[in-house]
Amino acid sequence: MYRNISIIVLVFFAVVLGLPESQGGGSDIDLLECYRAVSEGEKIFCELSGYDKSVSGGLDYRTCELECDGQKVRLPKAACPRRKMHSPCNEELKTKLQNWTKEMQTRKARLVQKWCP
């Protein structure tokens, strides 16, 4: 009987430990990694939105808004498809933010090349 209970407990813990992985799209990582992934992109995005600068760490995960010169600017769907982000940061979100930052860098490079030949 004790053996059956210990097997049930073992299975229960295996399910509980695996559940967040299946629901969250990946394990949580350091929040700083998501801030690093978006830092360059947020500067460019604020500038393209007509603001001089972004506020370091000005990303609000609950609303997908950046703080640009004291104003809130919503991130585009490419960076924040559900209009809110996973908090804490996970690999899926970090990858999305890195891809969005690359897109912002490419867009800036094209504009600089076009406007400043």
Secondary structure, DSSP 8 states (H G I E B T S, - for coil): -HHHHHHHHHHHHHHHHHHHHHHHTS-B--HHHHHHHHHHHHHHHHHHTT-S-EEEEEEETTTTEEEETTEEEE--TTT-TTSS--SS-BHHHHHHHHHHHHHHHHHHHHHHHHH--
